[in-house]
Amino acid sequence: GAVLRQRVQDFVRRHHGNPGLDPAVIARAHNVSVRRLHSVFAGTGRSVMDVVREERLGGIRADLTDPRLRHLTIAEIAAAHGIGSPTTLGRLFHAAFGVSPRELREPAAAE
């Protein structure tokens, strides 16, 4: 299980920008059933979609703080990491990091 779990995490890291990335796509890419995929993460405290969400949000956070990417809008950065809805991004980002994407990018805006 640990080897498959690591392979899945590596796959998610490489493909998290695909907005259609879900357990069915991940399972198919690894020639396992969705049920088997979920069972590999059982007991870890994280679901397959938790892994996808964490990877996406981590990538967005890194890009928002990268001065080389200042020319990109928050929406463009989010879309590149598989999150197309500003509402969804705001909710997930705030829940994960305690600030909005805009507050992270522009700390002065939060004061």
N, C-alpha and C positions, 0 to 999 in steps of 0.2 A: 503493500500500500504506500509506503513512504516514497518509493521510487516513482510510482505513478503520480503521487501528489506533487513531487518536485517537477516532474515533466509538465504537469498541468500548470503549475505556477510559472514555469519558464515560458510556456505557450501563451499564457495570459499576459505576461510581461511584453511579449513580442506583438500580440494581436489586440490589446485592450482598446485601441483606437477604432476598432470595428464596432459600430453602434449595434450591430446584430449579434454580438458575442453573447451567447447564453449557454446554459448547460448542454443543450442538445448539440450545438456547434462544437463545443469543447469535447464532449463525449465522442462524437463522430470522428473528430480529428485524432483521437487516441484509440479508436476501435474498441470502445467499451460502451456499455449501456449507460443511460442517464442514471439509472439506479446504482450501478457500480461506481460511477463518478461521485455521486453524493455519498456513498458509503466510505469512500476514501477520505472524505473530510469529516465524517462523523467522529465525534470525540475530540476534535481539534479546537472546538469553540468558534470555528469559522466555516461558513458555507462556501460553496464554489462562487456564488455571486458576491459574497463578502470579499473574496480574493480579487475579483474583477473590479468591484467598486473601489477597494483600497488602491489598486494599481492605477486606476483612472484618476482618482483624487490626488494621489501622490505625484503623478505626472503633471497634472494641472497646477498643483502647488509649486512644483519646481519651475515650470514654465512661467508662471506669473511673477516669480521673483528673479527671473533671468533678464538682466538689462538688455541683452541682445534681442529679446522677443517683445520689447516695448511697442513695436509697430503693429503687433497683432492685438485684436480686440480680445476681451475675455471670452466672448462667444466663439471666436475662431479657435482659441486655445482649447476650450472645452470640447468643441466638435472634433478637434484633432485627437482627443482622448476618448471619443465615443459617447460624449454627453451632449445632446443637441438642444435640450430644453433649459433655458435660463432659470426657470422656476425649480426644476429638479436639481440643477447645479447649486443654486443658492441654498436649498434645503440640505442637501447632502454635505456640501462644503462646510456650512455652519455647524452641522452636527459633528463633523469629524474634527474641525480645527477651531471652532469657537469664534470665527470671524467670517465675514462674507469674502468672496473673491476680490471684490473692489477694495475692501479694507486691508486685505493682505497686500495687494498691489500698491495701494496708495495709503500708507499708514497715516498721513496727515489728514486724510478725508474722514478718519474715524474720530478725530479730536474735536 
